Amino acid sequence: MKILSVEFIKSCEQPDQFPQDRLPALAFVGRSNVGKSSLINSLLHRKGIARVSRTPGKTQLINFFLVTTDDPKARRFYVVDLPGYGYAKVSKTVRARWQPLIEQYLTGSEGLRGVLLLVDSRGTERQDAEAVDWLLRRELPVLLVATKSDKLTRSERAATLPAMREVFELPGDVDVVAYSSVTHEGRDALWQAIRTMLTAPTG
């Protein structure tokens, strides 16, 4: 799959602003500061398409990016960058607004083909387990992405994915992919999993 273009479409702070064209979409979610923006930039071969910050909670809106490829079965789709859950240096009022906005998008988007849940490969937290449980209970297609894998040794990386499957009690149809936004390790595997999500039959 060759990326032909990536275009920022809009930032949304309420459901009536979501795109209405029903194009396939992939949602990227994860704990604040898990490396979500860096991963999106790395995955799409673009510098700065998603804003990277050292401040947790920088993404405060739902951001839509339109990706066009040369793959006839996955020609155009949205990459949807959702606000991070967990700790964020923003007001409680803002954080309280995120949750229903995120949940409404994830449960109400007709074009949503999958959710990429990003977790830090160096260690998971309670919010990660809660997110996995929430997504699986709603029968959403989930792909677990272990970020910052370059921070681990080779032996640690080999043990990480099986350990995450066990910790989160993942069913067999949920894939786990290790990824590094620094070395781009895991990019091919992640794109393969993404293509599977985009081309899977819909109900």
Secondary structure, DSSP 8 states (H G I E B T S, - for coil): --EEEEEEEEEESSGGGS--S---EEEEEEBTTSSHHHHHHHHTT-SSSS---SSTT---SEEEEEEEES-TTSSEEEEEE---BS--SS-HHHHHHHHHHHHHHHHH-TTEEEEEEEEETT---HHHHHHHHHHHHTT--EEEEEE-GGGS-HHHHHHHHHHHHHHHT--TT-EEEE--TTT-TTHHHHHHHHHHHHHS---
